[in-house]
Amino acid sequence: MNEKTNEQIAAKLPAQSQMFANRLQKRFRHLKKWALRTGTQAWRLYDRDIPEIPLVLDFYGDCSALNDAVLSGALYKRPYEKDEADEAEWLSAMKDSAALALGINPSNIFLKQREKQRGVSQYEKINSKKDARIEKVVSENGLKFKVNFSDYLDTGLFADRRLLRVMARDAAKDKRVLNLFSYTGSFSVYAAAGGAARTDSVDISNTYLNWAKENFVLNGFEAKGAHRLIKADVLEFVKNAIREKLRWDIIIVDPPAFSNSKKMTNDFDLNRDLAELLARCLKLLSSGGTIFVSVNLHRKAPTAQELETALKTQVTDLKSKIEDEDFKGRKIPRAFLIKGN
C-alpha cells in the first residue's frame, strides 16, 4: 500500500488500533530473528496480550518476505455481549491495523470468531467452496506442512505443539509409532523424519487423512507401507488393537477437547474420557514404551500427579520442555510424557 492510503486508513481507525499496532510491531521485532534463525514459518505473534483486544494471531511465512506472509487468527468470545455489526466493524479495524503495522497485504489476514467448543468438533468446516480455498506451504524444523486459512477455524498446524513434535521426532528412531487423532499428520511426519520404523496414523476424517498424505509427500515420504494412514474411530481402533494384542513403542495422543462425529460410535469428551483412553493405550505399549499426551484444555486440565494416581505409572509434565520462544510466559495446553510399565 502507498503512504497516502496508509494515512487515510490510519485516520479512520479507533484508538485501540494504535495500541494493537504497537504491540504487533514490538512482538514482531522480538521474534523475527528467532524465526529466521530457526527456519520457523508458523508461530504465535499475538495472544490476547491486551485484555481489550482478545485476539489470537499466528504468523505464516518468511519474515523477510512480508508481501507473501499471512496472518491467521480468531477473536475469542468476550465476557459481554457486543452488537454483531459493531463487532464486524471492530474486527475490520483490527485487520487494517495489523496490515499497517507489519506491511502485510490485508487480503492475507484472516480473522474468525472462536466460540467455546462443545457439541461439535473443534475442526468443523466453515467454508465449503473449493474454488475459494486459500492454502500455503510453510517450513518448520526443516519439514514442510500445508496450512489452510479459509476452510476451518484452525489451519492444520498447531504452533504450541511445535517442540512436542520435536520430542516425538527425537525419540522415534527405529520405533513403531501410533498417532491417535492424527489430524493432518504433523506428529507422524516428524516421527518419519526421525527415522521411525513404522508410523500408524489414525483419524476418522477422510479430509484430514488426505491432508496428512499431502504432508508426507511434501517431505519425501510415501503414506503407505511403513507409514500407514488408517481411517477409524480412535476409541474403537484402540479396543480392537488391545483385542489383537498389537504393540507400539511410542503412542501419541493429541485429541480434540470434544468430538461427536456421526461416524463415531460414541462421542469423545476429553475431560471425561482421557484417563480411560490413556489406560487403554498403556496396554498397547511395548516394554519400556512411551506415550506423548497433549491435553487441549486450559481449564480443569489434569496434573501429572492426578494422572499418575489414575494410571499407576510415571507421568512427567512437559511444560518447561515445550515452551518455545513465541510462547514464553504464555498459557499453553498441558502435555505429558507417560512411561509404560
Buried (B, 14 or more C-beta within 10 A) or exposed (E): BEEEEBEEBBEEBEEBBBBBBEBBEEBBEEBEEBBEEBEBBBBBBBBBBEEEBBBBBBBBBBBEEBEEBBBBBBBBEEEEEEEEEEBEEBBEBBBBBBBBBBEBBBEBBBBBBBEEBEEEBBBEEEBEEEEEEBBBBBBBBEBBBBBBBBBBBBBBBBBBBBBBBBBBBEBBEEBBBBBBBBBBBBBBBBBBBBEBBBBBBBBBBEEBBBBBBBBBBBBEBEBEEBBEBBBBBBBBBBEEBEEEEBBBBBBBBBBBBBBEBEEBEEBBBBBEBBBEBBEBBBEBBBEEBBBBBBBBEEEEBBEBEEBBEBBEBEBBBBBEBBBBBBBEEEEBBBBBBBBBE
